[in-house]
């Protein structure tokens, strides 16, 4: 599942990079929790939680069966 998540993240990265942000995959655990690090403009942005949940998480859940949640780590 980790490689599928990595591939899906690579497909959405250009959208984040267009706004000066980025995302890095940290880990995917056995329960389907995806840990990512928000970088660039996304790091510390007041809208980052919305981007994380309504953008990244929603996309990964659609593209990769088994993804339960996406959380940001530092």
N, CA, C and O atoms as CSV, one atom per row, in Angstrom:
chain,resi,resn,atom,element,x,y,z
A,1,UNK,N,N,0.832,-1.198,0.000
A,1,UNK,CA,C,0.000,0.000,0.000
A,1,UNK,C,C,0.872,1.255,0.000
A,1,UNK,O,O,0.482,2.278,-0.563
A,2,UNK,N,N,2.050,1.186,0.628
A,2,UNK,CA,C,2.897,2.377,0.722
A,2,UNK,C,C,3.294,2.891,-0.667
A,2,UNK,O,O,3.323,4.100,-0.895
A,3,UNK,N,N,3.595,1.986,-1.584
A,3,UNK,CA,C,3.982,2.418,-2.933
A,3,UNK,C,C,2.808,3.047,-3.681
A,3,UNK,O,O,2.996,3.993,-4.445
A,4,UNK,N,N,1.599,2.529,-3.466
A,4,UNK,CA,C,0.411,3.114,-4.093
A,4,UNK,C,C,0.167,4.519,-3.553
A,4,UNK,O,O,-0.180,5.430,-4.306
A,5,UNK,N,N,0.350,4.688,-2.249
A,5,UNK,CA,C,0.184,6.003,-1.628
A,5,UNK,C,C,1.247,6.963,-2.165
A,5,UNK,O,O,0.947,8.110,-2.495
A,6,UNK,N,N,2.490,6.484,-2.249
A,6,UNK,CA,C,3.582,7.321,-2.757
A,6,UNK,C,C,3.279,7.784,-4.187
A,6,UNK,O,O,3.492,8.947,-4.529
A,7,UNK,N,N,2.793,6.881,-4.999
A,7,UNK,CA,C,2.456,7.209,-6.384
A,7,UNK,C,C,1.324,8.237,-6.461
A,7,UNK,O,O,1.383,9.170,-7.262
A,8,UNK,N,N,0.305,8.064,-5.633
A,8,UNK,CA,C,-0.828,9.000,-5.621
A,8,UNK,C,C,-0.372,10.383,-5.146
A,8,UNK,O,O,-0.820,11.400,-5.674
A,9,UNK,N,N,0.509,10.417,-4.160
A,9,UNK,CA,C,1.024,11.703,-3.669
A,9,UNK,C,C,1.799,12.406,-4.774
A,9,UNK,O,O,1.698,13.625,-4.920
A,10,UNK,N,N,2.562,11.664,-5.544
A,10,UNK,CA,C,3.316,12.268,-6.652
A,10,UNK,C,C,2.382,12.921,-7.671
A,10,UNK,O,O,2.744,13.916,-8.299
A,11,UNK,N,N,1.189,12.366,-7.835
A,11,UNK,CA,C,0.227,12.938,-8.786
A,11,UNK,C,C,-0.418,14.223,-8.275
A,11,UNK,O,O,-0.831,15.061,-9.077
A,12,UNK,N,N,-0.513,14.394,-6.950
A,12,UNK,CA,C,-1.140,15.620,-6.431
A,12,UNK,C,C,-0.124,16.693,-6.038
A,12,UNK,O,O,-0.500,17.843,-5.812
A,13,UNK,N,N,1.147,16.331,-5.955
A,13,UNK,CA,C,2.186,17.297,-5.559
A,13,UNK,C,C,2.216,18.548,-6.428
A,13,UNK,O,O,2.370,19.644,-5.889
A,14,UNK,N,N,2.074,18.436,-7.760
A,14,UNK,CA,C,2.118,19.652,-8.581
A,14,UNK,C,C,1.065,20.693,-8.178
A,14,UNK,O,O,1.304,21.894,-8.298
A,15,UNK,N,N,-0.090,20.235,-7.705
A,15,UNK,CA,C,-1.127,21.169,-7.262
A,15,UNK,C,C,-0.660,21.957,-6.041
A,15,UNK,O,O,-0.895,23.162,-5.953
A,16,UNK,N,N,-0.008,21.291,-5.111
A,16,UNK,CA,C,0.503,21.967,-3.915
A,16,UNK,C,C,1.682,22.864,-4.273
A,16,UNK,O,O,1.794,23.985,-3.777
A,17,UNK,N,N,2.554,22.366,-5.132
A,17,UNK,CA,C,3.743,23.125,-5.520
A,17,UNK,C,C,3.373,24.396,-6.285
A,17,UNK,O,O,4.101,25.387,-6.231
A,18,UNK,N,N,2.256,24.369,-6.988
A,18,UNK,CA,C,1.814,25.555,-7.731
A,18,UNK,C,C,1.513,26.719,-6.785
A,18,UNK,O,O,1.590,27.883,-7.179
A,19,UNK,N,N,1.170,26.397,-5.531
A,19,UNK,CA,C,0.881,27.428,-4.533
A,19,UNK,C,C,2.036,27.622,-3.556
A,19,UNK,O,O,1.868,28.273,-2.525
A,20,UNK,N,N,3.200,27.066,-3.865
A,20,UNK,CA,C,4.368,27.250,-3.020
A,20,UNK,C,C,4.511,26.235,-1.901
A,20,UNK,O,O,5.401,26.365,-1.061
A,21,UNK,N,N,3.651,25.226,-1.874
A,21,UNK,CA,C,3.714,24.209,-0.834
A,21,UNK,C,C,4.237,22.894,-1.368
A,21,UNK,O,O,4.614,22.787,-2.535
A,22,UNK,N,N,4.256,21.898,-0.507
A,22,UNK,CA,C,4.676,20.561,-0.906
A,22,UNK,C,C,4.261,19.585,0.189
A,22,UNK,O,O,3.897,19.988,1.294
A,23,UNK,N,N,4.322,18.302,-0.134
A,23,UNK,CA,C,3.989,17.256,0.826
A,23,UNK,C,C,5.001,16.134,0.652
A,23,UNK,O,O,5.419,15.818,-0.461
A,24,UNK,N,N,5.386,15.539,1.774
A,24,UNK,CA,C,6.349,14.435,1.766
A,24,UNK,C,C,5.742,13.269,2.532
A,24,UNK,O,O,5.255,13.448,3.649
A,25,UNK,N,N,5.765,12.079,1.945
A,25,UNK,CA,C,5.268,10.888,2.625
A,25,UNK,C,C,6.261,10.474,3.699
A,25,UNK,O,O,7.454,10.336,3.430
A,26,UNK,N,N,5.765,10.276,4.920
A,26,UNK,CA,C,6.615,9.842,6.024
A,26,UNK,C,C,6.433,8.350,6.262
A,26,UNK,O,O,7.414,7.614,6.363
A,27,UNK,N,N,5.168,7.891,6.354
A,27,UNK,CA,C,4.915,6.484,6.651
A,27,UNK,C,C,3.460,6.132,6.365
A,27,UNK,O,O,2.590,7.001,6.307
A,28,UNK,N,N,3.223,4.851,6.191
A,28,UNK,CA,C,1.873,4.299,6.105
A,28,UNK,C,C,1.858,3.111,7.055
A,28,UNK,O,O,2.649,2.181,6.896
A,29,UNK,N,N,0.953,3.132,8.055
A,29,UNK,CA,C,0.956,2.009,8.997
A,29,UNK,C,C,-0.051,0.934,8.578
A,29,UNK,O,O,-0.772,1.087,7.592
A,30,UNK,N,N,-0.082,-0.147,9.346
A,30,UNK,CA,C,-0.925,-1.304,9.015
A,30,UNK,C,C,-2.416,-1.013,9.132
A,30,UNK,O,O,-3.231,-1.743,8.569
A,31,UNK,N,N,-2.787,0.041,9.854
A,31,UNK,CA,C,-4.201,0.402,10.008
A,31,UNK,C,C,-4.684,1.339,8.907
A,31,UNK,O,O,-5.855,1.717,8.893
A,32,UNK,N,N,-3.810,1.715,7.994
A,32,UNK,CA,C,-4.205,2.615,6.910
A,32,UNK,C,C,-4.069,4.080,7.253
A,32,UNK,O,O,-4.679,4.930,6.606
A,33,UNK,N,N,-3.273,4.385,8.266
A,33,UNK,CA,C,-3.004,5.774,8.630
A,33,UNK,C,C,-1.776,6.234,7.850
A,33,UNK,O,O,-0.703,5.639,7.955
A,34,UNK,N,N,-1.943,7.294,7.073
A,34,UNK,CA,C,-0.864,7.844,6.263
A,34,UNK,C,C,-0.316,9.070,6.986
A,34,UNK,O,O,-1.060,9.987,7.332
A,35,UNK,N,N,0.992,9.071,7.207
A,35,UNK,CA,C,1.644,10.210,7.859
A,35,UNK,C,C,2.420,10.978,6.802
A,35,UNK,O,O,3.219,10.411,6.057
A,36,UNK,N,N,2.168,12.280,6.752
A,36,UNK,CA,C,2.846,13.140,5.785
A,36,UNK,C,C,3.421,14.354,6.495
A,36,UNK,O,O,3.005,14.710,7.598
A,37,UNK,N,N,4.377,14.974,5.843
A,37,UNK,CA,C,4.956,16.221,6.343
A,37,UNK,C,C,4.599,17.297,5.324
A,37,UNK,O,O,4.889,17.157,4.136
A,38,UNK,N,N,3.973,18.365,5.794
A,38,UNK,CA,C,3.650,19.496,4.930
A,38,UNK,C,C,4.842,20.432,4.895
A,38,UNK,O,O,5.410,20.769,5.935
A,39,UNK,N,N,5.217,20.848,3.705
A,39,UNK,CA,C,6.419,21.655,3.514
A,39,UNK,C,C,6.097,22.955,2.792
A,39,UNK,O,O,4.990,23.142,2.286
A,40,UNK,N,N,7.073,23.844,2.751
A,40,UNK,CA,C,6.924,25.097,2.023
A,40,UNK,C,C,5.793,25.934,2.587
A,40,UNK,O,O,5.646,26.058,3.803
A,41,UNK,N,N,4.995,26.508,1.697
A,41,UNK,CA,C,3.893,27.377,2.118
A,41,UNK,C,C,2.831,26.620,2.912
A,41,UNK,O,O,2.091,27.229,3.684
A,42,UNK,N,N,2.747,25.302,2.735
A,42,UNK,CA,C,1.749,24.512,3.473
A,42,UNK,C,C,2.089,24.435,4.958
A,42,UNK,O,O,1.193,24.386,5.801
A,43,UNK,N,N,3.382,24.424,5.279
A,43,UNK,CA,C,3.811,24.323,6.671
A,43,UNK,C,C,3.421,25.597,7.415
A,43,UNK,O,O,3.918,26.682,7.115
A,44,UNK,N,N,2.533,25.450,8.380
A,44,UNK,CA,C,2.119,26.593,9.187
A,44,UNK,C,C,0.993,27.419,8.585
A,44,UNK,O,O,0.549,28.391,9.197
A,45,UNK,N,N,0.525,27.055,7.404
A,45,UNK,CA,C,-0.578,27.802,6.778
A,45,UNK,C,C,-1.869,27.542,7.552
A,45,UNK,O,O,-2.130,26.402,7.936
A,46,UNK,N,N,-2.686,28.578,7.791
A,46,UNK,CA,C,-3.943,28.383,8.505
A,46,UNK,C,C,-4.908,27.439,7.772
A,46,UNK,O,O,-5.786,26.845,8.398
A,47,UNK,N,N,-4.751,27.303,6.478
A,47,UNK,CA,C,-5.640,26.435,5.701
A,47,UNK,C,C,-5.069,25.026,5.523
A,47,UNK,O,O,-5.666,24.206,4.825
A,48,UNK,N,N,-3.934,24.736,6.137
A,48,UNK,CA,C,-3.269,23.450,5.908
A,48,UNK,C,C,-4.104,22.256,6.353
A,48,UNK,O,O,-4.056,21.203,5.716
A,49,UNK,N,N,-4.871,22.398,7.438
A,49,UNK,CA,C,-5.720,21.279,7.878
A,49,UNK,C,C,-6.806,20.980,6.851
A,49,UNK,O,O,-7.138,19.819,6.612
A,50,UNK,N,N,-7.348,22.012,6.254
A,50,UNK,CA,C,-8.369,21.803,5.229
A,50,UNK,C,C,-7.740,21.157,3.994
A,50,UNK,O,O,-8.321,20.246,3.404
A,51,UNK,N,N,-6.567,21.622,3.609
A,51,UNK,CA,C,-5.854,21.021,2.483
A,51,UNK,C,C,-5.574,19.554,2.777
A,51,UNK,O,O,-5.735,18.696,1.908
A,52,UNK,N,N,-5.157,19.272,3.998
A,52,UNK,CA,C,-4.826,17.911,4.392
A,52,UNK,C,C,-6.041,16.994,4.334
A,52,UNK,O,O,-5.983,15.917,3.742
A,53,UNK,N,N,-7.139,17.421,4.948
A,53,UNK,CA,C,-8.328,16.558,5.052
A,53,UNK,C,C,-9.191,16.560,3.793
A,53,UNK,O,O,-9.590,15.499,3.313
A,54,UNK,N,N,-9.479,17.733,3.261
A,54,UNK,CA,C,-10.393,17.816,2.118
A,54,UNK,C,C,-9.686,17.627,0.773
A,54,UNK,O,O,-10.333,17.362,-0.240
A,55,UNK,N,N,-8.382,17.762,0.767
A,55,UNK,CA,C,-7.626,17.607,-0.468
A,55,UNK,C,C,-6.865,16.300,-0.495
A,55,UNK,O,O,-7.234,15.367,-1.209
A,56,UNK,N,N,-5.804,16.238,0.285
A,56,UNK,CA,C,-4.908,15.080,0.259
A,56,UNK,C,C,-5.610,13.810,0.736
A,56,UNK,O,O,-5.567,12.790,0.048
A,57,UNK,N,N,-6.256,13.856,1.902
A,57,UNK,CA,C,-6.906,12.663,2.440
A,57,UNK,C,C,-8.011,12.169,1.517
A,57,UNK,O,O,-8.089,10.974,1.230
A,58,UNK,N,N,-8.851,13.058,1.058
A,58,UNK,CA,C,-9.963,12.677,0.183
A,58,UNK,C,C,-9.441,12.012,-1.099
A,58,UNK,O,O,-9.986,11.003,-1.546
A,59,UNK,N,N,-8.390,12.581,-1.681
A,59,UNK,CA,C,-7.813,12.032,-2.903
A,59,UNK,C,C,-7.197,10.653,-2.649
A,59,UNK,O,O,-7.416,9.725,-3.428
A,60,UNK,N,N,-6.433,10.518,-1.570
A,60,UNK,CA,C,-5.804,9.230,-1.283
A,60,UNK,C,C,-6.834,8.149,-0.978
A,60,UNK,O,O,-6.660,7.000,-1.383
A,61,UNK,N,N,-7.901,8.503,-0.272
A,61,UNK,CA,C,-8.939,7.511,0.022
A,61,UNK,C,C,-9.623,7.037,-1.258
A,61,UNK,O,O,-10.025,5.878,-1.360
A,62,UNK,N,N,-9.752,7.929,-2.225
A,62,UNK,CA,C,-10.367,7.568,-3.505
A,62,UNK,C,C,-9.427,6.692,-4.336
A,62,UNK,O,O,-9.873,5.742,-4.980
A,63,UNK,N,N,-8.140,7.006,-4.324
A,63,UNK,CA,C,-7.162,6.337,-5.174
A,63,UNK,C,C,-6.575,5.051,-4.590
A,63,UNK,O,O,-6.200,4.148,-5.337
A,64,UNK,N,N,-6.495,4.963,-3.264
A,64,UNK,CA,C,-5.834,3.825,-2.631
A,64,UNK,C,C,-6.770,3.186,-1.602
A,64,UNK,O,O,-6.953,3.721,-0.508
A,65,UNK,N,N,-7.361,2.039,-1.956
A,65,UNK,CA,C,-8.225,1.350,-0.998
A,65,UNK,C,C,-7.446,1.021,0.278
A,65,UNK,O,O,-6.297,0.584,0.220
A,66,UNK,N,N,-8.079,1.235,1.413
A,66,UNK,CA,C,-7.441,0.925,2.687
A,66,UNK,C,C,-6.919,2.133,3.437
A,66,UNK,O,O,-6.590,2.029,4.619
A,67,UNK,N,N,-6.834,3.286,2.771
A,67,UNK,CA,C,-6.403,4.496,3.467
A,67,UNK,C,C,-7.556,4.969,4.342
A,67,UNK,O,O,-8.643,5.266,3.848
A,68,UNK,N,N,-7.308,5.036,5.644
A,68,UNK,CA,C,-8.344,5.447,6.597
A,68,UNK,C,C,-8.260,6.930,6.926
A,68,UNK,O,O,-9.276,7.621,7.006
A,69,UNK,N,N,-7.029,7.410,7.115
A,69,UNK,CA,C,-6.843,8.799,7.539
A,69,UNK,C,C,-5.461,9.280,7.125
A,69,UNK,O,O,-4.526,8.489,6.999
A,70,UNK,N,N,-5.345,10.573,6.918
A,70,UNK,CA,C,-4.048,11.204,6.639
A,70,UNK,C,C,-3.791,12.213,7.745
A,70,UNK,O,O,-4.630,13.068,8.029
A,71,UNK,N,N,-2.623,12.105,8.365
A,71,UNK,CA,C,-2.262,13.024,9.451
A,71,UNK,C,C,-0.928,13.687,9.135
A,71,UNK,O,O,-0.061,13.094,8.494
A,72,UNK,N,N,-0.780,14.919,9.593
A,72,UNK,CA,C,0.467,15.655,9.404
A,72,UNK,C,C,1.352,15.445,10.616
A,72,UNK,O,O,0.885,15.476,11.755
A,73,UNK,N,N,2.627,15.233,10.361
A,73,UNK,CA,C,3.613,15.118,11.436
A,73,UNK,C,C,4.681,16.179,11.206
A,73,UNK,O,O,4.831,16.685,10.094
A,74,UNK,N,N,5.429,16.520,12.270
A,74,UNK,CA,C,6.478,17.525,12.098
A,74,UNK,C,C,7.812,16.870,11.868
A,74,UNK,O,O,8.818,17.559,11.701
